[in-house]
Amino acid sequence: MDKKNTNLEAVGNSLIEHVQDAASSRPGIVGELFPYIVQASKKISARAIARFLEEQHGVKVSYVTIGRALRNPGKYWNIYFDDIEPHAWIVAESHEKSLKDFISEPEKYQQIMEEKPGLVVKDVDDQDSVLRADWNYNNAVRVLDEKWFCFDEDILEEARFHLFKRFNEKPASQNDDAENEQE
């Protein structure tokens, strides 16, 4: 058996260079990009979206995966909204609204943004709590502006059905409790 006299450090460095140059792929990327993919899919194909992501941004997602996500949008809207929902609740509670009041309607969101929020501060003992609540509110507004209300109204309307279904579903344990109370 022939052994090459190889510098392992050079091999390791070569491997690292290869990895840095290769397109990245990671689980969950479609969920994180889903609304953008939906909006892009109105104009270009799943194959073109996959090609753009890889060539322009080094993100490797197969067009088959993109097509599958577009055919099963509920799952991917929920994945994307998992990161948005806590921020949306902060804004909703600060304005004494429900998420259904504004989450898929940019005009209603803009109307409540014009109102002065009643910052939600529970058990206020000190100024730090007020400052933290103010920071949380401003951060929540920033997240909604940058990651939710940046989409076309058509995309938000498309998300509405899936989100309302999400809001109306009760966990199985709550359904079991309701049945036990009726007995």
C-alpha positions as CSV (number, residue, x, y, z in Angstrom):
1,M,0.0,0.0,0.0
2,D,1.4,3.3,-1.1
3,K,1.2,6.1,1.4
4,K,1.5,9.7,0.2
5,N,3.7,12.0,2.2
6,T,1.0,14.5,2.9
7,N,1.0,17.6,5.1
8,L,-2.1,17.2,7.2
9,E,-2.2,20.9,8.0
10,A,-2.3,21.7,4.2
11,V,-5.1,19.1,3.8
12,G,-7.1,20.7,6.7
13,N,-6.6,24.2,5.3
14,S,-7.7,23.0,1.9
15,L,-10.8,21.5,3.4
16,I,-11.7,24.7,5.2
17,E,-11.2,26.8,2.0
18,H,-13.5,24.3,0.1
19,V,-16.2,24.6,2.8
20,Q,-16.0,28.4,2.8
21,D,-16.3,28.5,-1.0
22,A,-19.1,26.0,-1.2
23,A,-22.8,27.0,-1.1
24,S,-24.2,26.6,2.3
25,S,-27.2,24.5,3.1
26,R,-28.8,24.1,6.5
27,P,-32.1,22.7,7.8
28,G,-34.8,25.2,8.2
29,I,-33.6,27.7,5.6
30,V,-36.8,27.4,3.5
31,G,-38.9,28.2,6.6
32,E,-36.8,31.3,7.3
33,L,-37.1,32.5,3.7
34,F,-40.6,31.3,3.0
35,P,-42.5,34.6,2.6
36,Y,-39.7,35.8,0.3
37,I,-39.9,32.6,-1.7
38,V,-43.7,33.0,-2.0
39,Q,-43.4,36.6,-3.2
40,A,-40.6,35.6,-5.7
41,S,-42.6,32.6,-6.9
42,K,-45.3,35.0,-8.3
43,K,-42.7,36.1,-10.9
44,I,-40.2,33.3,-11.3
45,S,-40.1,29.5,-11.0
46,A,-38.9,27.4,-8.1
47,R,-35.9,26.4,-10.2
48,A,-35.0,30.1,-10.8
49,I,-35.3,30.9,-7.1
50,A,-33.0,28.0,-6.2
51,R,-30.5,29.1,-8.8
52,F,-30.6,32.7,-7.6
53,L,-30.1,31.7,-4.0
54,E,-27.1,29.6,-4.8
55,E,-25.4,31.8,-7.3
56,Q,-26.0,35.1,-5.6
57,H,-25.9,34.2,-1.9
58,G,-24.3,30.8,-1.7
59,V,-27.4,29.3,-0.2
60,K,-28.1,25.8,-1.6
61,V,-31.8,24.8,-1.6
62,S,-33.1,22.4,-4.2
63,Y,-36.0,23.6,-6.4
64,V,-37.8,20.4,-5.4
65,T,-37.7,21.6,-1.8
66,I,-38.9,25.0,-2.8
67,G,-41.8,23.5,-4.8
68,R,-42.7,21.2,-1.9
69,A,-42.9,24.2,0.4
70,L,-45.1,26.2,-2.0
71,R,-47.5,23.2,-2.2
72,N,-47.6,22.9,1.6
73,P,-47.7,26.6,2.7
74,G,-49.4,26.2,6.1
75,K,-46.4,24.4,7.5
76,Y,-43.9,27.0,6.3
77,W,-46.0,30.0,7.3
78,N,-46.1,28.6,10.8
79,I,-42.4,28.0,10.9
80,Y,-41.8,31.6,9.8
81,F,-44.3,33.0,12.1
82,D,-42.8,31.2,15.1
83,D,-40.2,34.0,15.2
84,I,-42.6,36.8,14.5
85,E,-45.4,35.9,16.9
86,P,-43.8,36.9,20.3
87,H,-43.0,40.3,18.9
88,A,-46.5,40.7,17.4
89,W,-48.0,39.8,20.9
90,I,-45.9,42.5,22.5
91,V,-47.3,45.1,20.1
92,A,-50.9,43.7,20.4
93,E,-50.9,43.8,24.2
94,S,-49.3,47.2,24.3
95,H,-52.2,48.6,22.2
96,E,-54.8,46.3,23.8
97,K,-55.5,44.6,20.5
98,S,-55.6,41.0,19.4
99,L,-53.3,39.7,16.6
100,K,-56.3,39.2,14.4
101,D,-56.9,43.0,14.5
102,F,-53.8,43.8,12.5
103,I,-51.4,41.0,11.7
104,S,-52.4,40.6,8.0
105,E,-53.5,44.1,7.4
106,P,-50.8,46.8,7.0
107,E,-53.3,49.7,7.1
108,K,-54.6,48.6,10.5
109,Y,-51.1,48.1,11.8
110,Q,-50.2,51.6,10.7
111,Q,-53.3,52.9,12.5
112,I,-52.3,51.3,15.8
113,M,-48.7,52.5,15.3
114,E,-50.1,56.1,15.3
115,E,-51.7,55.5,18.7
116,K,-49.6,55.8,21.9
117,P,-49.0,52.4,23.3
118,G,-49.9,51.5,26.8
119,L,-46.6,49.7,27.6
120,V,-47.3,46.4,29.2
121,V,-45.3,46.4,32.5
122,K,-46.3,43.8,35.0
123,D,-45.4,44.3,38.7
124,V,-43.5,47.5,38.1
125,D,-41.1,47.9,41.0
126,D,-38.4,50.0,39.4
127,Q,-37.5,52.2,36.4
128,D,-35.6,49.3,34.8
129,S,-38.8,47.5,34.3
130,V,-40.3,50.5,32.4
131,L,-37.1,50.9,30.3
132,R,-37.1,47.1,29.5
133,A,-40.8,47.2,28.5
134,D,-40.1,50.3,26.3
135,W,-37.1,48.5,24.7
136,N,-39.1,45.3,24.2
137,Y,-41.9,47.3,22.5
138,N,-39.5,49.2,20.2
139,N,-37.7,46.0,19.3
140,A,-41.0,44.3,18.5
141,V,-42.1,47.1,16.2
142,R,-38.7,46.9,14.5
143,V,-39.1,43.1,13.9
144,L,-42.6,43.5,12.6
145,D,-41.5,46.3,10.3
146,E,-38.5,44.4,9.0
147,K,-39.7,40.8,8.9
148,W,-43.4,41.0,8.5
149,F,-44.9,44.2,7.1
150,C,-42.1,44.4,4.5
151,F,-44.1,42.0,2.3
152,D,-46.8,42.9,-0.3
153,E,-50.3,43.0,0.9
154,D,-51.1,40.0,-1.3
155,I,-48.5,37.9,0.5
156,L,-49.9,38.9,3.9
157,E,-53.4,38.1,2.7
158,E,-52.2,34.7,1.6
159,A,-50.7,34.2,5.1
160,R,-53.9,35.2,6.8
161,F,-55.8,31.9,6.3
162,H,-52.9,29.9,7.8
163,L,-52.4,32.3,10.7
164,F,-56.0,32.5,11.6
165,K,-56.1,28.7,11.6
166,R,-53.1,28.8,13.9
167,F,-54.7,31.3,16.3
168,N,-58.0,29.3,16.4
169,E,-56.5,25.9,17.1
170,K,-56.3,24.8,20.7
171,P,-53.7,22.4,22.0
172,A,-55.0,18.9,22.6
173,S,-54.5,19.3,26.4
174,Q,-56.9,22.2,26.4
175,N,-59.5,20.3,24.4
176,D,-59.2,17.4,26.9
177,D,-59.8,19.8,29.8
178,A,-62.9,21.3,28.1
179,E,-64.3,17.8,27.6
180,N,-63.6,16.8,31.3
181,E,-65.4,20.0,32.5
182,Q,-68.6,19.1,30.5
183,E,-68.8,15.6,32.1
